[in-house]
Amino acid sequence: MAKLPRNALEGSVDLDFEETEEHWNAYALSDGTTIKVKLVLRGVKRLKRFEPDGTPIYVINSINVVRALNVPPDLKAKPKKSEMAPV
């Protein structure tokens, strides 16, 4: 991943977007756990910079949502009591 110069965001354009599809990627880990990962887009900027082929460069703000499934019992810790009082 290339580092952007400090002034790279100057003159950038915030873009609106709508979710058309969000997919989960699943990975089987060597310890027997399956993890699912999904990137969730939070914001997009189009820079006034371009790739060598002329394509505009976009910067995204995103989060990764991660779920662990099929965790082997010997890897799990003892559950903790909830710190929140029921509503």
N, C-alpha and C positions, 0 to 999 in steps of 0.2 A: 504494500500500500504506500503510495507516494505521499509525502508531506506537502501540504499546501502552504504557500507563502502567507504571511500575516495579512496581507491585503487582498487575499483571494475572494473574500466574501463581499468586498466593496462592489456595489452595483449589482449584486446578485438579486434574483427574482424569487420570491416565495411563491410556490405553486400549490394550488388546491388539488386534491386528489380524492378519489373514492375507491374503496376496496372492491375489487372485482373477484378476487380469489385469494385465500390464504391457506397454504398447504403446510401440513406437518411433515417433517423429515424424521424418519425413524432410524435408530442406530442400535445394533446389537453390540454390547460391550463385552470384553473378555471375561468380566466377573459374573456374567449371566444376566446383568441388568439390561433392560431396553430403555433408551431415552428417546423422547420425542422433542423436537425443537421446531419452533415457528418464529419467523421474523415478523414483527408487527411494525409497520411504518407509522411514524409520528409526525414527520415533516419532510419537505423536499425543497431544496433551493437549486436553481439553475445558475451556474456561474457565468461570468463573461470570459470564460476560458474554454478552449476547445482541444479535443484529441487531434493527433496528426491527420486523421481522415476527415476532420471537420465536424465531428459529432460533439455537441455541447457536453460539458462536464456537469454532472449533478452531484449534490451532496445530500445525504439523507440523515435524518435523526430517526433511530429505530431502537427497539428493545427486542431481546430474545426471550421467548417464553419457553421454559424447559420443564418437562414432566418426566419423572422416573417411574417406570413400570416394571413389573416382574422382578423386583429386587429380591435376591435370595435372602431368606430369613436370617442367616448368620451375619449378614451385613447391616441389618437394621438395629438401631438403638432402641432402648425401651421408650415407649411414648411418654411425653411429658403431659402434665395436667394443664388444661387450658388456663391462661392467665386472665382471660376475659370472662366477666360475669355474664350469664345468659340474660337476654333481653326479655 
